[in-house]
Amino acid sequence: MKPSIWLLIPLVFMFCPLSPAKPPPEKLPDIGVTRGICVVLGDPKCELAIKLAKKTELLVYVQLPEAGEAERARRQVDRAGLYGARILVESGPIASLHLADNVADALVAVGEAAAMPEAEALRVLHPQATAWLDGRKLVKPIPAGVDDWSHYYHGPDNNPLSHDVIARAPYLTQFLAEPRYAPLPQVAVASGGRVFKLFGHIAFKEREEPWLDTLAAFNGYNGTLLWRRELPPALMVHRSTLIATPTVVYFGDDKSCKILDAATGKLRGEIAPPAKMAGGTFWKWMALEGGVLYALIGEQEERDPVIRAKRETHGWPWNPLSPGYNKPEHTWGFGQTLLAIDPKTKKVLWRHREAEPMDSRAMCMKNGRIFAFRFGSYLTCLDAKTGKEQWRKTKDNATALFHALGDYLPRQDWRTNWRTTAYLRCSDMALYFAGPPISKLLAVSTEDGSMLWEHPYSNYQIVICDDGLYGLGGQIDRDPTRKFDH
C-alpha cells in the first residue's frame, strides 16, 4: 500500500548518515511498526532506508548534514525507484530535524548519527514510538494529561467535552491524510494514539464510494491508515455502538459486538447474548464504564439501500439523504432490552426490559446511573450495578414534565443537525434535553426526575463544563451562545 501523508512543515521524513561511518546493520532493527513514518539517520547511501522501504510499508525520511551528500542519496534512492514516494531525503544538521513534533513512528540512527541529542529524537517521535540509537532503545513516554475520546460523544454521558490538557491553542495542522472525502454519516472515537472511524452508507460523489460501509483505524499523530474492515451493507452507523480503548475496540453491529484488536483490527472475540434474552441480535447503543459493557439490544432494523448518487454538482443535499432519514417517523436505534455484560467473561450481569422500546438517542450514563427515555411514555433511572430502577417518570405521574417535553419534532437539516443526533446529556446533577426532536432546552434532576428549569430556544448544542452549561446557538434565528447555571 502506498502511504499518502503530506505533513505541513518543512517536510517529510527520514535521515541518512553524517560522514563515513561503519556500514548499516545487516539485520533490520525491530522498530515495532510496518506502516507510518520512520526516520533514518547515519546512512549516507540510504542502504538501510531502502531495505526498510522494500520490506515494509513505511514512509522513510532521511536527513543528511550536507547538501551534496543529500543530493547523492536522492539519486541512489531514485535509481531504486523509491524517491518521492517511499523515501524522502533532506539536508540539515542532525541536531535539528526538519519534522514536526510527535509525528514519527520510529527513528533509527547508526554510526556517528547515534550521538544525536536524545531530546531531538524524542521530539519528533509520537508517544510510545521507539528510537534506536546505534542499538540503544528509547521509547517516548505518554505525557500526563492526554485524554481519550472513547465514545460517540466522548463518554457515555454524551457530553462532548474533552479533558485533555495537552491540546491547546493555537491549533496547527499536524497532517493531511486520506480519505479527504468520505461517505455519510460518520462516527469517530480515539484512544491510545489511534483514531477509529465508521463511514456510513451514503456516497453523494464517486470519490467517496471506496469508503462506503467501512470501519477504519488511523494513526492519530500522522494519519497513517492502520487497518480497515467492511461493515454489513447500509448499517446505520450514526449512534453509540463504537467504543475505543488502548488495546481493543468494541463494535456492535446487527449480529453481535465484535472485540477487535486496536492495533491490527483482527477479531479477538464476539459478545452475542442469546437472542431470546436480548430481544434480538441488533446492537443499538453501547457504553463502557467501570469495566462493564452496557448494551441496548433489539430486533433487526429496516435498512436503507447503499447510496451511490454520482452527484457532480456543488455540495450535497440534506433532502433527500436516504429513505430512512426522510421518513417522518424515526425507525433506527430502538430496543426493549438493556443488558450489563462483563466483557472479559461475556457473562450477562443483569437485564432490564421495557414494554415500549427505549430510544438510543436519549440514553446516557454517568457515575453508576443509566438514564433511558421514550418520547411520550417514560423517563427512567437505573442503578448500573444492579439494573434496578431508582425512579421512573411517566405521563401519569409527571404530567408537567411530559407537557414541557412537548411533541416529537421530526426535523432535520443543516441548521438543526442530523435526526440521529443524541438529544439527552447528563452531569452528576442534571439531565439536559436538547436537539432536533426537542422544542426547547430542558433540565431535569438526576436524583428524582423532577424538572429544574427550561429555556425556550430550540436549537442549542450543549456542552457541560465545570463552570456552567454552555448552549451553542444555531443559525435559524442567529440566537446567541449562552452560559447557564447548572
C-alpha positions in Angstrom: 0.0 0.0 0.0 1.3 3.4 -0.9 1.3 5.8 2.1 -0.3 9.1 1.4 0.7 11.5 4.2 1.6 15.1 3.5 3.0 16.9 6.5 2.6 20.7 6.6 6.1 21.5 7.8 9.5 21.7 6.2 8.7 18.3 5.2 8.9 14.8 5.3 11.0 12.4 6.7 14.0 10.1 7.2 17.5 10.6 7.6 20.8 9.3 6.5 24.3 9.4 8.0 26.8 12.1 8.8 30.1 11.1 7.5 31.9 7.9 6.5 31.0 5.6 9.2 30.6 1.9 9.8 28.0 0.3 7.4 24.4 0.0 8.4 23.4 -3.2 10.3 22.8 -6.3 8.2 19.7 -7.1 10.1 16.8 -4.5 10.2 16.2 -3.1 13.7 13.0 -4.2 15.4 11.2 -0.9 15.3 7.8 -2.4 16.1 5.9 -0.8 13.1 5.5 -1.6 9.4 3.4 1.4 8.4 3.8 5.1 9.1 6.8 7.4 9.2 10.3 6.2 10.0 13.4 8.4 10.3 16.7 7.0 9.3 20.0 8.8 10.2 23.7 8.0 9.7 23.2 6.0 6.4 24.6 8.2 3.5 24.0 5.6 0.8 20.5 5.0 2.1 21.0 1.3 2.2 19.1 0.9 5.5 16.4 3.3 4.2 15.9 1.2 1.0 15.8 -2.1 2.9 13.1 -0.6 5.2 11.1 0.7 2.3 11.2 -2.7 0.4 10.4 -4.8 3.4 7.7 -2.6 5.0 5.0 -0.1 4.0 6.9 2.7 5.9 7.4 6.2 4.5 11.1 6.7 5.2 12.6 10.1 5.9 16.3 10.6 5.6 18.2 13.7 6.7 21.9 14.2 5.9 24.1 17.0 7.3 25.5 18.2 3.9 23.6 19.3 0.8 25.9 17.4 -1.6 25.5 14.2 0.4 21.8 14.6 0.4 21.8 15.0 -3.4 23.8 11.9 -3.9 21.5 10.0 -1.7 18.4 11.2 -3.7 20.0 9.8 -6.9 20.6 6.5 -5.1 17.0 6.3 -3.9 15.7 7.3 -7.3 17.6 4.6 -9.0 15.9 2.2 -6.7 12.5 3.6 -7.8 11.6 4.8 -4.3 12.3 8.6 -4.3 9.4 10.9 -3.6 7.0 8.0 -3.0 8.5 5.9 -0.2 11.7 7.7 0.7 12.4 11.4 1.1 15.8 12.9 1.7 16.6 16.4 3.2 19.8 18.1 4.2 20.3 19.7 7.6 22.0 19.2 10.9 21.1 16.0 12.8 20.6 18.0 15.9 17.7 19.8 14.3 15.4 17.6 12.3 13.0 19.1 9.7 10.0 17.4 11.2 7.1 18.5 13.3 6.7 17.3 16.9 5.1 14.0 17.6 4.9 12.8 14.0 7.3 9.9 13.5 6.5 6.3 14.3 10.2 5.2 14.6 13.7 6.6 14.4 16.9 4.7 13.6 20.3 6.4 13.9 23.5 4.5 13.2 27.2 5.4 13.2 28.0 8.9 14.2 24.4 9.9 14.0 23.7 7.8 17.0 25.3 10.6 19.1 22.4 12.9 18.2 20.6 14.7 21.1 18.1 12.3 22.7 15.7 15.2 23.2 15.6 15.8 19.5 14.9 12.2 18.7 12.1 12.1 21.2 10.7 15.4 20.0 9.8 14.1 16.5 8.5 10.7 17.8 5.0 10.5 18.9 4.2 9.0 22.4 5.0 5.2 22.6 7.2 5.4 19.4 10.7 4.0 19.5 14.1 5.3 18.7 17.1 3.1 18.1 20.4 5.0 18.6 23.0 2.5 17.4 21.2 -0.3 19.1 20.2 1.7 22.2 16.4 1.8 22.6 14.4 4.8 23.6 10.6 4.9 24.0 8.8 8.2 24.1 6.5 8.2 27.2 2.9 9.2 27.1 2.6 12.7 28.6 0.3 13.3 31.6 -3.0 14.9 30.7 -3.7 13.1 27.4 -7.4 12.3 27.1 -9.2 9.6 25.1 -12.4 10.2 23.2 -13.7 6.7 23.8 -17.4 7.0 23.0 -19.6 8.7 20.3 -19.7 11.9 22.4 -16.5 11.5 24.3 -18.0 9.5 27.2 -21.3 7.6 28.0 -22.7 10.9 29.4 -23.0 12.2 25.8 -21.1 15.4 26.9 -18.8 16.4 24.0 -16.1 17.9 26.3 -12.5 16.6 26.2 -10.5 16.7 29.4 -7.2 16.8 27.5 -4.7 19.3 28.9 -2.1 18.9 26.1 -4.0 20.1 23.1 -4.2 23.9 23.5 -4.5 26.9 21.2 -3.0 28.0 18.8 -4.1 24.9 16.9 -1.9 24.0 14.0 -2.4 21.4 11.2 -0.4 18.2 12.1 -1.1 16.3 8.9 -3.4 15.8 5.9 -4.2 12.3 5.0 -6.7 10.3 3.0 -9.6 9.9 2.8 -10.1 13.6 2.0 -13.7 12.9 1.3 -15.8 10.1 2.8 -19.4 8.8 3.0 -22.1 9.9 5.4 -22.8 9.6 8.2 -19.7 9.2 10.2 -18.6 8.5 13.8 -15.1 8.8 15.3 -13.6 7.7 18.6 -10.0 7.7 19.7 -7.8 6.0 22.3 -4.1 5.2 22.7 -3.0 7.5 19.9 -5.3 5.8 17.3 -8.5 7.2 15.7 -11.3 4.8 14.7 -13.8 5.9 12.2 -17.1 4.5 11.0 -18.1 5.5 7.5 -21.8 5.1 6.5 -24.0 4.2 3.6 -24.4 7.5 1.7 -21.9 8.5 -1.0 -23.1 11.6 -2.8 -20.0 11.7 -5.1 -18.0 8.9 -6.7 -14.8 9.8 -4.8 -16.4 8.7 -1.5 -17.5 5.3 -2.7 -14.4 3.3 -1.8 -15.1 4.0 1.9 -18.8 3.0 2.0 -19.7 0.9 5.0 -16.2 0.8 6.5 -14.6 0.7 9.9 -11.0 2.1 9.7 -8.2 2.8 12.1 -5.7 5.7 11.7 -2.6 6.8 13.5 -3.7 9.9 15.4 -0.4 11.6 15.1 0.3 11.3 11.3 -2.8 9.9 9.7 -1.4 6.6 8.5 -4.1 4.1 7.7 -3.6 1.2 10.1 -6.4 -1.2 9.1 -9.9 -1.3 7.8 -12.9 -3.7 7.9 -16.1 -3.9 5.9 -19.4 -3.4 7.6 -22.7 -5.0 6.9 -24.3 -3.1 4.0 -26.2 0.0 4.9 -25.8 -0.4 8.6 -26.9 3.0 10.1 -23.6 3.9 12.0 -24.6 7.2 13.5 -25.1 6.0 17.1 -23.1 4.9 20.1 -22.0 1.4 19.0 -18.3 2.0 18.8 -16.0 2.2 21.9 -12.3 2.6 21.8 -9.7 1.6 24.4 -5.9 1.5 24.2 -5.9 -2.3 23.4 -9.3 -3.2 22.0 -12.2 -1.7 20.1 -15.8 -2.8 20.7 -18.2 -2.5 17.8 -21.8 -3.6 17.9 -23.5 -4.5 14.6 -26.6 -6.4 13.6 -25.4 -9.7 14.9 -23.0 -9.2 17.9 -20.4 -7.0 19.5 -17.1 -7.5 17.8 -14.0 -7.3 20.0 -11.2 -6.0 17.7 -7.5 -5.7 18.4 -6.9 -1.9 18.4 -3.5 -2.2 16.6 -4.4 -4.7 13.9 -8.2 -4.8 13.6 -8.1 -8.6 14.0 -11.1 -10.2 15.6 -10.3 -11.2 19.2 -13.8 -12.4 20.0 -17.5 -11.7 20.0 -20.2 -11.0 22.5 -23.5 -12.4 21.5 -26.1 -12.9 24.3 -28.9 -15.3 23.4 -31.4 -13.6 21.1 -34.3 -14.7 23.4 -32.7 -13.0 26.4 -31.6 -9.8 24.5 -34.8 -9.5 22.4 -32.8 -9.8 19.2 -29.2 -9.6 18.0 -29.1 -5.9 16.7 -26.9 -3.7 19.0 -28.5 -0.2 19.2 -26.4 1.5 21.9 -23.3 0.8 24.0 -21.4 2.3 26.9 -18.4 1.2 28.9 -18.0 2.3 32.5 -16.1 0.7 35.4 -15.1 -2.3 33.3 -18.7 -3.2 32.5 -20.2 -3.1 29.0 -23.8 -1.8 28.8 -25.8 -2.5 25.7 -29.3 -1.8 24.3 -30.1 -4.7 22.0 -33.2 -5.4 19.9 -34.8 -6.6 16.7 -33.4 -6.1 13.2 -34.0 -2.6 11.7 -35.2 -1.6 8.3 -32.1 -0.9 6.1 -31.6 1.8 3.6 -30.1 1.0 0.3 -26.4 1.9 -0.1 -26.5 5.3 -1.8 -24.1 5.9 -4.8 -25.6 9.1 -6.0 -22.8 10.0 -8.5 -23.5 13.7 -7.8 -21.4 16.1 -9.9 -22.8 19.5 -8.7 -21.5 21.6 -5.8 -22.1 20.4 -2.2 -24.5 17.7 -1.0 -28.2 17.9 -0.3 -30.0 17.5 3.1 -33.2 16.4 1.4 -33.0 13.7 0.3 -30.4 12.0 2.3 -31.6 8.4 2.2 -35.0 6.8 2.7 -34.6 6.2 6.4 -33.6 9.8 7.0 -36.6 11.1 5.0 -39.3 9.3 6.9 -41.4 11.4 9.3 -41.0 8.7 12.0 -37.6 7.7 13.3 -37.1 3.9 12.9 -33.5 3.4 13.9 -32.0 2.7 17.3 -34.9 1.5 19.4 -34.7 -1.6 21.6 -36.6 -3.1 24.5 -33.7 -4.8 26.3 -30.8 -3.3 28.2 -28.0 -5.6 29.4 -25.0 -5.2 31.6 -22.2 -7.5 30.4 -18.7 -8.5 31.7 -16.7 -8.1 28.5 -14.0 -10.5 29.7 -16.3 -13.4 30.6 -19.2 -12.3 28.3 -21.5 -13.1 31.2 -24.7 -11.1 31.4 -24.8 -9.4 34.8 -28.3 -8.1 34.7 -31.2 -7.4 32.3 -33.8 -4.6 32.1 -36.7 -4.8 29.7 -39.2 -2.2 28.7 -42.6 -2.9 27.2 -42.1 0.1 24.8 -38.7 0.3 23.2 -36.1 2.8 24.5 -34.7 5.4 22.2 -30.9 5.1 21.9 -30.6 8.8 21.1 -31.8 9.5 24.6 -29.7 7.1 26.6 -26.7 8.2 28.7 -25.0 7.3 31.9 -22.6 8.8 34.5 -21.2 7.6 37.8 -23.2 4.4 38.1 -26.6 5.7 36.8 -28.2 4.9 33.4 -30.9 7.1 32.0 -33.4 5.9 29.4 -36.2 7.7 27.7 -39.1 7.3 25.2 -41.0 10.2 23.9 -44.4 10.5 25.4 -44.0 7.4 27.6 -41.3 7.3 30.3 -38.0 8.7 31.6 -36.2 6.3 34.0 -33.0 6.0 36.0 -31.4 2.6 36.6 -28.6 1.6 39.1 -25.8 0.5 36.8 -24.6 -2.1 39.3 -27.9 -3.9 39.7 -30.2 -2.7 36.9 -32.8 -1.8 39.5 -35.0 1.2 38.8 -34.2 4.2 41.1 -37.0 6.3 39.8 -39.4 6.4 36.9 -41.4 9.2 35.4 -44.4 8.7 33.1 -47.2 10.8 31.7 -49.4 9.7 34.6 -47.1 10.6 37.5 -45.2 13.5 35.8 -47.7 15.4 33.7 -45.9 18.7 33.8 -42.6 17.1 32.7 -44.1 15.4 29.6 -46.0 18.5 28.8 -42.8 20.5 28.9 -41.1 18.0 26.7 -43.8 18.5 24.1 -44.4 16.7 20.9 -41.7 14.9 19.0 -40.3 17.2 16.2 -39.3 15.2 13.0 -37.0 18.0 11.9 -33.5 17.6 10.3 -31.4 19.9 8.2 -28.1 21.8 8.2 -29.3 24.2 10.9 -30.7 21.6 13.4 -28.3 18.7 12.9 -28.9 15.0 11.9 -32.0 13.3 13.2 -29.8 10.6 14.5 -28.0 13.0 16.9 -28.3 12.3 20.6 -30.7 14.7 22.4 -30.1 13.7 26.0 -26.9 14.5 28.0 -26.2 14.2 31.7 -24.0 15.6 34.5 -23.9 14.5 38.1 -26.8 16.8 38.9 -28.9 17.2 35.8 -30.2 15.7 32.6 -30.3 18.1 29.7 -32.8 17.6 26.8 -31.8 19.5 23.6 -31.6 18.6 20.0 -33.6 18.2 16.8 -36.7 16.4 18.3 -37.0 18.9 21.2 -38.7 22.3 21.1 -36.6 23.8 24.0 -33.7 23.2 26.4 -35.0 21.4 29.4 -33.1 20.5 32.6 -34.2 17.6 34.8 -32.8 16.4 38.2 -30.8 13.2 38.1 -31.8 12.5 41.7 -35.6 12.2 41.2 -36.5 13.2 37.7 -38.1 16.5 38.7 -38.0 19.5 36.4 -35.3 22.0 37.3 -35.6 24.7 34.6 -36.2 25.3 30.9 -35.3 27.8 28.2 -37.4 28.4 25.1 -34.7 28.3 22.4 -34.9 25.1 20.5 -31.6 24.6 18.7 -28.8 24.5 21.3 -25.7 22.3 21.0 -25.0 21.5 24.7 -21.6 21.3 26.4 -21.4 20.7 30.1 -18.4 22.4 31.8 -17.4 22.8 35.5 -18.3 26.5 35.5 -21.7 26.1 33.8 -23.8 24.8 30.9 -22.9 26.2 27.5 -25.7 26.4 24.9 -24.2 27.0 21.5 -26.7 28.9 19.4 -27.8 27.8 15.9 -28.3 29.6 12.7 -32.0 29.5 12.3 -32.5 32.9 14.0 -28.9 33.7 15.0 -29.6 33.1 18.6 -26.5 33.8 20.7 -24.5 31.3 22.6 -25.4 31.4 26.3 -24.0 30.2 29.5 -26.4 28.8 32.1 -26.0 27.8 35.7 -26.2 24.0 36.1 
